[in-house]
């Protein structure tokens, strides 16, 4: 009886962790997309440095990292999400899936 209880409890923990991971992954994707698009527009349309543009990112997005690409910005939350915004001259920046 005790063993069955532990197995059920372990299964509930694993399922709960899976749901929590999916939820956090979704939020991380939205955050990474926001940072990638805003930073891309700021750098390529606004002609500012990436460092200057990242100062405009809300503090709640502090876990989102970003890097400048030759034609856009890559933003990511390690282990959860990655998004890339690319600049198309004359059209601005567009967010794509990576």
HELIX and SHEET records of a PDB file:
HELIX    1   1 UNK A    2  UNK A   40  1                                  39    
HELIX    2   2 UNK A   41  UNK A   45  3                                   5    
HELIX    3   3 UNK A   50  UNK A   54  1                                   5    
HELIX    4   4 UNK A   59  UNK A   61  5                                   3    
SHEET    1   A 4 UNK A  65  UNK A  69  0                                        
SHEET    2   A 4 UNK A  72  UNK A  77 -1                                        
SHEET    3   A 4 UNK A  81  UNK A  88 -1                                        
SHEET    4   A 4 UNK A  92  UNK A  97 -1                                        
END                                                                             
